[in-house]
């Protein structure tokens, strides 16, 4: 099933269920906010696509965009002086880029196909053990002190699909790591991957007392349009 979405390239990867705060200041994206608010764009929904590390964000760098992105639904808008906006959106559903249109609007438009989760390749009976192992890795990661002393365990009723995204969103990961998680359609494989990443990051922090990611990745997310 295909659909057309306004496209917002960013230097980060949006995951389903995650919050996305953005500061909007460039003219084409101010117009996108207006079109979302006035529902010129249906359902106040747009697409977010990550930019590969080492590339600058920009509509002219379409080759630098990952093939898999995530839809976002506009939730809150605060108008600022000089036509700027602070907005918050929620991560929705994965999609694959099929075609980009530079002419239909001031901002990029894209034809996309939705990417639902596939049936797990692994034995579903392993889900309970994998769930417990991923949660334990998350707790050990918090034990490094990177996220402060407070530890809030993920809700007990999350299924493997939602748990994998929740754990990833609560971990400092590189753009490539987040993209690998986004592109993985097998929920058990994704949960296994996020567990492995949590274990890796916790070991780095314990042994090196440093985070193996660019400092820019810790900055508060703003649009770079």
N, C-alpha and C positions, 0 to 999 in steps of 0.2 A: 504494500500500500504506500503510495507516494503523496507528498503534500508540499506546498510552497511556504517557506518561512523567511522572514527578514533575518539576516545573518549579522552576528556581532562577534568578530574575531577578538580573542583576548589572549594575554600571555599566561593564562592559567587554564585548568581543565575543570569544568563544572561537572559535578556528579549528581545523579538523581537524588532528590531529597535534600540537597544542600542549599544553604542560603547564599545569595549572591548580591552583595552591596556594591553599587557602582556610582561613581561621580561622572556625570555626563556634561561635557562642555563643548564638544565639536558639533558644528552645525548639522551635519547629516544625522548624527545620533540624537540631537535635540529633536529633530523632526521625527525620528523613530519613536521617541518617548511620546510626543504629541499624538502620533498615529496609534500608538498602543492605548493611550488614555481615552482617545475618542473612538476606539474600537474600529478604526479604519483597518487595522490588523485584527483579524478574528481572535477572540479568546485572550487578548492581551498576551499573545505568545510569540516568542522569537527564538532563534537558534543561537547557541553559543558554541564556537569552535576554537579549540586551543591552537596556538602557534608553536611550532617546534622551537626548542631552545636554540639560541644563536641567531634567530631571525627577528626582525622588527615587525611589530604589529602594523598592519595597514592593508587597505583593500587591494593595493597593487601587488601584495605578496601572497596571492591565492595559492601558489605552489607550496607555501610554507605551512598551510593549514593541514591539520590532521584530517583524515577521511571520516572519522567518527566524532560526532558532537552530541550535545545534550540540549533539549528544549528548555526554555525558562518561561515562567509565567509572571508577569509584572504584578507585584503585590502592593507596594507602597511607593508614593512619589512625593518628594518635597521640592517645591520650586525655590530656586535661589536667585540672587541678583544676576543680572547680565544674561538671563535666559538659561542659566545652568540648572541642573537637577541632581539631587541625590535620590537614587531609587534602590529598591530591594526587590529581588525576584527569587523564585523558588525553582530549583532544578527539577525537571520533569522526566522526559523519556529520551532514550538514545535514538540517534538517527545516523544514517550514512549519507554523505554528500554525493549527489548524482550530477548536478549541474548548477553553475553559478551564473546569475544574470546581473550585469552591471548597469543595465539601461532602464529597468522597470521602475526604479525608485532612487532617491538620493543615496540610499544605503544599499548594500549588497542584498540580493534576494537569492534564495537557493531552492532547488527542487531536491527533496530528501526522501529517503525511504526509512521507515521506522524499524528499529532493531529490538524486538522483544527477546526475552531470555529463551534459551533453548532448553531441551530436556537434559538433565545432568548425565554426563558420560559415566561418572563414578556411581557406585552402588549407593542408592539413597539411604540405605541402612547406616551408612557412615556419617550421616548428617549430624547426629547427636554428638559424636566424638569430635567431629571437625568444629562444630559450634563451640564446644567447651574449650578446645585447644586455641581457637581464635580469640575467645574472650580472655583466656589466661595470658596469651601473648599481649593483648591490649593492656591488661592490668600490669604486667611486667614493664611494658613500655612507659606507663604512667609512673611506675616506681623509680624511673631515672630522674624524676623531678623536672623534666622539660616542660610539662604542662601544669606545674605547680603541685602542691601537696594534696589537693582535693581530687578524688577519683569518683566519677559517677559511672557506674556500670551501665551498659546499654540495656534497654528494656528487654525483659525476659521473653516477650512474645514475638520478637522480630524473627522473620524467617531468614533463610540463608542469603537470599537476594538482598533484602534490606539491611541485614546485619553487616554484610561486606562493605556496603557504601557508608554506613554509620561509622564503622571502625576506621575506614580510610579517611573520612572527613575529620576525624579526631587525631590524625597523625600528620606530621610534617613530612611530605613526600615530594619528590621532584616532579616536574611536569610529565616526564616520560613515564614514571611509575603510575601517576594518576591516569594517564592516557591508556596504559596497558589494562588497568582495572576497568576503565570505561568501556574499552573495546571487547572485553571478555564477556561472552553471552552465556556461558555455563555458570550458574550461580554457585555451585559447589567448587568449581575450579577458581572462581573469583574469590571465594572465601578462603580457599587454601592459599591463593596468591597474597591476599592482604595479611594473612597470618605470617607468611614468610617475610613480608616487608616489615611488619612490626618487630619480628625477632631480629632482623638485620639492623633496623634502626636502634633498637635497644642495646644491641651489642656495640655498635659504633659509639653510642653515648656513654656507655660504661667504660669502654677501653680508651677512647680518645677524648672523651668529655667535649666533643664537638659534634655539630650536626652536619652531615655530608650533603649539604644543599646550598645553592647560592643564597647570599644574604637577601637578595631582592625578593626571594620567595616568602620571606617573613613579613614583608610590608603589607599593610592593610590593602585589600584589593580595591583598586579604583580602575576606571576605564582608562585606557591609554589611547583613546581615539583622538 
